[in-house]
């Protein structure tokens, strides 16, 4: 009787492994992208990021320490600290 229970346990494990494999292949097919062939349109244009204007220095017209102090002061009142500051260019 003990060998029979081991045999059933092995069958259950094999069935489980089989179902996992089938599930893996089935779900990977659901998230696949359909290929229509051809070349992406962006490959026909020059690489504008590299061929554009070089780096530009933008002057900062505010005091960073004051901004941090104001943010900490507002945080004590429950206002979230600022993540960024808009700099007009």
MARNUGU-461001 format. One record per atom (N, C-alpha, C): x, y, z; atom name; residue number from 1. Coordinates in nm, 4 decimals. Example, Ala and Ser with C-alpha at 12.3 -4.5 7.8 and 13.67 -1.06 7.14 Angstrom:
BEGIN
+----------+----------+----------+----+-----+
!       c1 !       c2 !       c3 ! at !   i !
+----------+----------+----------+----+-----+
!   1.3190 !  -0.5690 !   0.7800 !  N !   1 !
!   1.2300 !  -0.4500 !   0.7800 ! CA !   1 !
!   1.3200 !  -0.3300 !   0.7800 !  C !   1 !
!   1.2850 !  -0.2250 !   0.7080 !  N !   2 !
!   1.3670 !  -0.1060 !   0.7140 ! CA !   2 !
!   1.2900 !   0.0030 !   0.7870 !  C !   2 !
+----------+----------+----------+----+-----+
//
This chain:
BEGIN
+----------+----------+----------+----+-----+
!       c1 !       c2 !       c3 ! at !   i !
+----------+----------+----------+----+-----+
!   0.0828 !  -0.1197 !   0.0000 !  N !   1 !
!   0.0000 !   0.0000 !   0.0000 ! CA !   1 !
!   0.0867 !   0.1252 !   0.0000 !  C !   1 !
!   0.2010 !   0.1208 !   0.0643 !  N !   2 !
!   0.2892 !   0.2353 !   0.0714 ! CA !   2 !
!   0.3432 !   0.2713 !  -0.0667 !  C !   2 !
!   0.3761 !   0.1708 !  -0.1480 !  N !   3 !
!   0.4262 !   0.1968 !  -0.2833 ! CA !   3 !
!   0.3174 !   0.2620 !  -0.3692 !  C !   3 !
!   0.1936 !   0.2272 !  -0.3474 !  N !   4 !
!   0.0835 !   0.2862 !  -0.4223 ! CA !   4 !
!   0.0696 !   0.4351 !  -0.3915 !  C !   4 !
!   0.0852 !   0.4723 !  -0.2654 !  N !   5 !
!   0.0746 !   0.6138 !  -0.2286 ! CA !   5 !
!   0.1931 !   0.6934 !  -0.2837 !  C !   5 !
!   0.3100 !   0.6335 !  -0.2905 !  N !   6 !
!   0.4259 !   0.7004 !  -0.3491 ! CA !   6 !
!   0.4020 !   0.7201 !  -0.4992 !  C !   6 !
!   0.3449 !   0.6203 !  -0.5611 !  N !   7 !
!   0.3166 !   0.6284 !  -0.7041 ! CA !   7 !
!   0.2162 !   0.7403 !  -0.7331 !  C !   7 !
!   0.1127 !   0.7548 !  -0.6500 !  N !   8 !
!   0.0141 !   0.8609 !  -0.6688 ! CA !   8 !
!   0.0790 !   0.9973 !  -0.6465 !  C !   8 !
!   0.1671 !   1.0050 !  -0.5498 !  N !   9 !
!   0.2363 !   1.1298 !  -0.5209 ! CA !   9 !
!   0.3239 !   1.1712 !  -0.6393 !  C !   9 !
!   0.3913 !   1.0757 !  -0.7005 !  N !  10 !
!   0.4759 !   1.1038 !  -0.8158 ! CA !  10 !
!   0.3912 !   1.1496 !  -0.9337 !  C !  10 !
!   0.2764 !   1.0870 !  -0.9536 !  N !  11 !
!   0.1871 !   1.1279 !  -1.0616 ! CA !  11 !
!   0.1387 !   1.2711 !  -1.0407 !  C !  11 !
!   0.1081 !   1.3056 !  -0.9163 !  N !  12 !
!   0.0616 !   1.4404 !  -0.8866 ! CA !  12 !
!   0.1723 !   1.5419 !  -0.9138 !  C !  12 !
!   0.2951 !   1.5083 !  -0.8781 !  N !  13 !
!   0.4070 !   1.5986 !  -0.9021 ! CA !  13 !
!   0.4302 !   1.6178 !  -1.0522 !  C !  13 !
!   0.4253 !   1.5096 !  -1.1283 !  N !  14 !
!   0.4442 !   1.5193 !  -1.2718 ! CA !  14 !
!   0.3321 !   1.6002 !  -1.3372 !  C !  14 !
!   0.2099 !   1.5800 !  -1.2926 !  N !  15 !
!   0.0972 !   1.6561 !  -1.3442 ! CA !  15 !
!   0.1142 !   1.8044 !  -1.3126 !  C !  15 !
!   0.1582 !   1.8337 !  -1.1918 !  N !  16 !
!   0.1799 !   1.9719 !  -1.1508 ! CA !  16 !
!   0.2882 !   2.0370 !  -1.2375 !  C !  16 !
!   0.3983 !   1.9688 !  -1.2595 !  N !  17 !
!   0.5071 !   2.0209 !  -1.3420 ! CA !  17 !
!   0.4582 !   2.0424 !  -1.4856 !  C !  17 !
!   0.3827 !   1.9473 !  -1.5377 !  N !  18 !
!   0.3278 !   1.9593 !  -1.6728 ! CA !  18 !
!   0.2362 !   2.0818 !  -1.6829 !  C !  18 !
!   0.1508 !   2.1014 !  -1.5854 !  N !  19 !
!   0.0594 !   2.2155 !  -1.5880 ! CA !  19 !
!   0.1351 !   2.3481 !  -1.5778 !  C !  19 !
!   0.2398 !   2.3518 !  -1.4983 !  N !  20 !
!   0.3208 !   2.4727 !  -1.4866 ! CA !  20 !
!   0.3862 !   2.5054 !  -1.6214 !  C !  20 !
!   0.4397 !   2.4048 !  -1.6878 !  N !  21 !
!   0.5044 !   2.4262 !  -1.8177 ! CA !  21 !
!   0.4025 !   2.4742 !  -1.9208 !  C !  21 !
!   0.2866 !   2.4118 !  -1.9260 !  N !  22 !
!   0.1824 !   2.4528 !  -2.0202 ! CA !  22 !
!   0.1373 !   2.5957 !  -1.9896 !  C !  22 !
!   0.1180 !   2.6268 !  -1.8628 !  N !  23 !
!   0.0771 !   2.7611 !  -1.8224 ! CA !  23 !
!   0.1823 !   2.8640 !  -1.8629 !  C !  23 !
!   0.3105 !   2.8327 !  -1.8450 !  N !  24 !
!   0.4189 !   2.9240 !  -1.8803 ! CA !  24 !
!   0.4167 !   2.9546 !  -2.0302 !  C !  24 !
!   0.4062 !   2.8531 !  -2.1123 !  N !  25 !
!   0.4057 !   2.8762 !  -2.2568 ! CA !  25 !
!   0.2780 !   2.9467 !  -2.3022 !  C !  25 !
!   0.1675 !   2.9182 !  -2.2396 !  N !  26 !
!   0.0414 !   2.9812 !  -2.2766 ! CA !  26 !
!   0.0435 !   3.1297 !  -2.2428 !  C !  26 !
!   0.0882 !   3.1655 !  -2.1224 !  N !  27 !
!   0.0889 !   3.3062 !  -2.0830 ! CA !  27 !
!   0.1947 !   3.3844 !  -2.1586 !  C !  27 !
!   0.3074 !   3.3234 !  -2.1929 !  N !  28 !
!   0.4084 !   3.3971 !  -2.2682 ! CA !  28 !
!   0.3568 !   3.4294 !  -2.4085 !  C !  28 !
!   0.2716 !   3.3450 !  -2.4640 !  N !  29 !
!   0.2140 !   3.3721 !  -2.5957 ! CA !  29 !
!   0.1117 !   3.4856 !  -2.5874 !  C !  29 !
!   0.0485 !   3.5034 !  -2.4732 !  N !  30 !
!  -0.0501 !   3.6101 !  -2.4578 ! CA !  30 !
!   0.0148 !   3.7484 !  -2.4571 !  C !  30 !
!   0.1371 !   3.7577 !  -2.4074 !  N !  31 !
!   0.2042 !   3.8864 !  -2.3956 ! CA !  31 !
!   0.3019 !   3.9123 !  -2.5106 !  C !  31 !
!   0.2975 !   3.8343 !  -2.6138 !  N !  32 !
!   0.3878 !   3.8518 !  -2.7268 ! CA !  32 !
!   0.3399 !   3.9653 !  -2.8156 !  C !  32 !
!   0.4337 !   4.0261 !  -2.8865 !  N !  33 !
!   0.4010 !   4.1334 !  -2.9801 ! CA !  33 !
!   0.3945 !   4.0750 !  -3.1204 !  C !  33 !
!   0.2917 !   4.1104 !  -3.1927 !  N !  34 !
!   0.2760 !   4.0606 !  -3.3286 ! CA !  34 !
!   0.3699 !   4.1381 !  -3.4191 !  C !  34 !
!   0.4512 !   4.0684 !  -3.4957 !  N !  35 !
!   0.5457 !   4.1320 !  -3.5869 ! CA !  35 !
!   0.4802 !   4.1493 !  -3.7229 !  C !  35 !
!   0.4874 !   4.2708 !  -3.7758 !  N !  36 !
!   0.4327 !   4.2990 !  -3.9071 ! CA !  36 !
!   0.5434 !   4.3090 !  -4.0115 !  C !  36 !
!   0.6678 !   4.2882 !  -3.9697 !  N !  37 !
!   0.7804 !   4.2971 !  -4.0607 ! CA !  37 !
!   0.8187 !   4.4402 !  -4.0896 !  C !  37 !
!   0.9218 !   4.4594 !  -4.1692 !  N !  38 !
!   0.9646 !   4.5933 !  -4.2075 ! CA !  38 !
!   1.0610 !   4.6545 !  -4.1075 !  C !  38 !
!   1.0946 !   4.7810 !  -4.1328 !  N !  39 !
!   1.1880 !   4.8558 !  -4.0493 ! CA !  39 !
!   1.1094 !   4.9622 !  -3.9735 !  C !  39 !
!   1.1375 !   4.9804 !  -3.8445 !  N !  40 !
!   1.0680 !   5.0857 !  -3.7695 ! CA !  40 !
!   1.0920 !   5.2225 !  -3.8336 !  C !  40 !
!   0.9895 !   5.3074 !  -3.8405 !  N !  41 !
!   1.0038 !   5.4377 !  -3.9061 ! CA !  41 !
!   1.1151 !   5.5239 !  -3.8459 !  C !  41 !
!   1.1411 !   5.5122 !  -3.7178 !  N !  42 !
!   1.2427 !   5.5970 !  -3.6553 ! CA !  42 !
!   1.3823 !   5.5651 !  -3.7059 !  C !  42 !
!   1.4038 !   5.4490 !  -3.7664 !  N !  43 !
!   1.5357 !   5.4140 !  -3.8181 ! CA !  43 !
!   1.5674 !   5.4901 !  -3.9472 !  C !  43 !
!   1.4669 !   5.5495 !  -4.0095 !  N !  44 !
!   1.4886 !   5.6238 !  -4.1339 ! CA !  44 !
!   1.5362 !   5.7666 !  -4.1105 !  C !  44 !
!   1.5316 !   5.8156 !  -3.9858 !  N !  45 !
!   1.5706 !   5.9524 !  -3.9534 ! CA !  45 !
!   1.7073 !   5.9528 !  -3.8856 !  C !  45 !
!   1.7799 !   6.0633 !  -3.8962 !  N !  46 !
!   1.9089 !   6.0703 !  -3.8256 ! CA !  46 !
!   1.8862 !   6.0707 !  -3.6750 !  C !  46 !
!   1.9861 !   6.0307 !  -3.6030 !  N !  47 !
!   1.9745 !   6.0278 !  -3.4572 ! CA !  47 !
!   1.9834 !   6.1709 !  -3.4058 !  C !  47 !
!   1.8686 !   6.2293 !  -3.3801 !  N !  48 !
!   1.8622 !   6.3712 !  -3.3454 ! CA !  48 !
!   1.9196 !   6.4007 !  -3.2077 !  C !  48 !
!   1.9184 !   6.3072 !  -3.1176 !  N !  49 !
!   1.9721 !   6.3345 !  -2.9851 ! CA !  49 !
!   2.1230 !   6.3550 !  -2.9894 !  C !  49 !
!   2.1919 !   6.2813 !  -3.0716 !  N !  50 !
!   2.3367 !   6.2923 !  -3.0796 ! CA !  50 !
!   2.3797 !   6.4034 !  -3.1747 !  C !  50 !
!   2.3013 !   6.4318 !  -3.2758 !  N !  51 !
!   2.3410 !   6.5300 !  -3.3752 ! CA !  51 !
!   2.2892 !   6.6697 !  -3.3431 !  C !  51 !
!   2.2190 !   6.6849 !  -3.2327 !  N !  52 !
!   2.1614 !   6.8138 !  -3.1971 ! CA !  52 !
!   2.2623 !   6.9056 !  -3.1301 !  C !  52 !
!   2.2122 !   7.0083 !  -3.0672 !  N !  53 !
!   2.2947 !   7.1071 !  -2.9980 ! CA !  53 !
!   2.3594 !   7.0416 !  -2.8765 !  C !  53 !
!   2.4804 !   7.0840 !  -2.8472 !  N !  54 !
!   2.5530 !   7.0303 !  -2.7322 ! CA !  54 !
!   2.4913 !   7.0737 !  -2.6001 !  C !  54 !
!   2.5617 !   7.0460 !  -2.4921 !  N !  55 !
!   2.5136 !   7.0757 !  -2.3579 ! CA !  55 !
!   2.5050 !   7.2268 !  -2.3359 !  C !  55 !
!   2.4010 !   7.2706 !  -2.2676 !  N !  56 !
!   2.3806 !   7.4114 !  -2.2385 ! CA !  56 !
!   2.3741 !   7.4306 !  -2.0881 !  C !  56 !
!   2.4491 !   7.5269 !  -2.0372 !  N !  57 !
!   2.4431 !   7.5589 !  -1.8945 ! CA !  57 !
!   2.3286 !   7.6554 !  -1.8700 !  C !  57 !
!   2.2436 !   7.6227 !  -1.7737 !  N !  58 !
!   2.1295 !   7.7066 !  -1.7394 ! CA !  58 !
!   2.1591 !   7.7703 !  -1.6039 !  C !  58 !
!   2.1590 !   7.9024 !  -1.5958 !  N !  59 !
!   2.1861 !   7.9660 !  -1.4665 ! CA !  59 !
!   2.0706 !   7.9454 !  -1.3693 !  C !  59 !
!   2.1052 !   7.9220 !  -1.2440 !  N !  60 !
!   2.0042 !   7.9019 !  -1.1394 ! CA !  60 !
!   1.9819 !   8.0362 !  -1.0719 !  C !  60 !
!   1.8581 !   8.0844 !  -1.0740 !  N !  61 !
!   1.8280 !   8.2164 !  -1.0188 ! CA !  61 !
!   1.7605 !   8.2087 !  -0.8813 !  C !  61 !
!   1.7895 !   8.1063 !  -0.8033 !  N !  62 !
!   1.7364 !   8.0949 !  -0.6681 ! CA !  62 !
!   1.8414 !   8.0282 !  -0.5801 !  C !  62 !
!   1.8259 !   8.0464 !  -0.4508 !  N !  63 !
!   1.9198 !   7.9902 !  -0.3550 ! CA !  63 !
!   1.8728 !   7.8497 !  -0.3160 !  C !  63 !
!   1.9558 !   7.7510 !  -0.3412 !  N !  64 !
!   1.9181 !   7.6117 !  -0.3145 ! CA !  64 !
!   1.9005 !   7.5868 !  -0.1649 !  C !  64 !
!   1.9866 !   7.6482 !  -0.0823 !  N !  65 !
!   1.9748 !   7.6293 !   0.0627 ! CA !  65 !
!   1.8426 !   7.6845 !   0.1150 !  C !  65 !
!   1.7996 !   7.7998 !   0.0619 !  N !  66 !
!   1.6692 !   7.8553 !   0.1019 ! CA !  66 !
!   1.5558 !   7.7621 !   0.0595 !  C !  66 !
!   1.5670 !   7.7034 !  -0.0572 !  N !  67 !
!   1.4637 !   7.6111 !  -0.1053 ! CA !  67 !
!   1.4545 !   7.4890 !  -0.0141 !  C !  67 !
!   1.5701 !   7.4352 !   0.0263 !  N !  68 !
!   1.5701 !   7.3203 !   0.1183 ! CA !  68 !
!   1.5114 !   7.3579 !   0.2534 !  C !  68 !
!   1.5488 !   7.4740 !   0.3044 !  N !  69 !
!   1.4985 !   7.5176 !   0.4349 ! CA !  69 !
!   1.3475 !   7.5398 !   0.4310 !  C !  69 !
!   1.2994 !   7.5995 !   0.3240 !  N !  70 !
!   1.1547 !   7.6195 !   0.3083 ! CA !  70 !
!   1.0822 !   7.4863 !   0.2987 !  C !  70 !
!   1.1415 !   7.3909 !   0.2263 !  N !  71 !
!   1.0811 !   7.2580 !   0.2159 ! CA !  71 !
!   1.0731 !   7.1876 !   0.3493 !  C !  71 !
!   1.1792 !   7.1973 !   0.4298 !  N !  72 !
!   1.1776 !   7.1360 !   0.5640 ! CA !  72 !
!   1.0771 !   7.2056 !   0.6544 !  C !  72 !
!   1.0665 !   7.3376 !   0.6415 !  N !  73 !
!   0.9712 !   7.4134 !   0.7217 ! CA !  73 !
!   0.8278 !   7.3719 !   0.6877 !  C !  73 !
!   0.7990 !   7.3572 !   0.5581 !  N !  74 !
!   0.6655 !   7.3136 !   0.5151 ! CA !  74 !
!   0.6395 !   7.1687 !   0.5553 !  C !  74 !
!   0.7438 !   7.0854 !   0.5583 !  N !  75 !
!   0.7264 !   6.9447 !   0.5951 ! CA !  75 !
!   0.6810 !   6.9314 !   0.7396 !  C !  75 !
!   0.7238 !   7.0249 !   0.8244 !  N !  76 !
!   0.6786 !   7.0206 !   0.9652 ! CA !  76 !
!   0.5289 !   7.0446 !   0.9757 !  C !  76 !
!   0.4730 !   7.1169 !   0.8794 !  N !  77 !
!   0.3287 !   7.1436 !   0.8784 ! CA !  77 !
!   0.2505 !   7.0363 !   0.8040 !  C !  77 !
!   0.3204 !   6.9320 !   0.7582 !  N !  78 !
!   0.2524 !   6.8229 !   0.6900 ! CA !  78 !
!   0.2476 !   6.8363 !   0.5392 !  C !  78 !
!   0.3108 !   6.9399 !   0.4857 !  N !  79 !
!   0.3143 !   6.9597 !   0.3407 ! CA !  79 !
!   0.4301 !   6.8770 !   0.2852 !  C !  79 !
!   0.4090 !   6.8010 !   0.1800 !  N !  80 !
!   0.5187 !   6.7218 !   0.1236 ! CA !  80 !
!   0.6317 !   6.8117 !   0.0745 !  C !  80 !
!   0.7552 !   6.7614 !   0.0873 !  N !  81 !
!   0.8695 !   6.8376 !   0.0410 ! CA !  81 !
!   0.8692 !   6.8424 !  -0.1112 !  C !  81 !
!   0.9161 !   6.9525 !  -0.1705 !  N !  82 !
!   0.9164 !   6.9621 !  -0.3163 ! CA !  82 !
!   1.0157 !   6.8648 !  -0.3780 !  C !  82 !
!   0.9795 !   6.8111 !  -0.4908 !  N !  83 !
!   1.0659 !   6.7165 !  -0.5618 ! CA !  83 !
!   1.1522 !   6.7898 !  -0.6632 !  C !  83 !
!   1.0984 !   6.8953 !  -0.7208 !  N !  84 !
!   1.1717 !   6.9680 !  -0.8226 ! CA !  84 !
!   1.1297 !   7.1138 !  -0.8225 !  C !  84 !
!   1.2015 !   7.1942 !  -0.8984 !  N !  85 !
!   1.1669 !   7.3362 !  -0.9141 ! CA !  85 !
!   1.1691 !   7.3663 !  -1.0624 !  C !  85 !
!   1.0680 !   7.4344 !  -1.1094 !  N !  86 !
!   1.0569 !   7.4708 !  -1.2497 ! CA !  86 !
!   1.1540 !   7.5851 !  -1.2794 !  C !  86 !
!   1.2435 !   7.5632 !  -1.3742 !  N !  87 !
!   1.3393 !   7.6651 !  -1.4129 ! CA !  87 !
!   1.3064 !   7.7063 !  -1.5556 !  C !  87 !
!   1.2630 !   7.8320 !  -1.5767 !  N !  88 !
!   1.2336 !   7.8740 !  -1.7135 ! CA !  88 !
!   1.3628 !   7.8833 !  -1.7941 !  C !  88 !
!   1.3584 !   7.8332 !  -1.9150 !  N !  89 !
!   1.4786 !   7.8310 !  -2.0000 ! CA !  89 !
!   1.4595 !   7.9257 !  -2.1157 !  C !  89 !
+----------+----------+----------+----+-----+
//
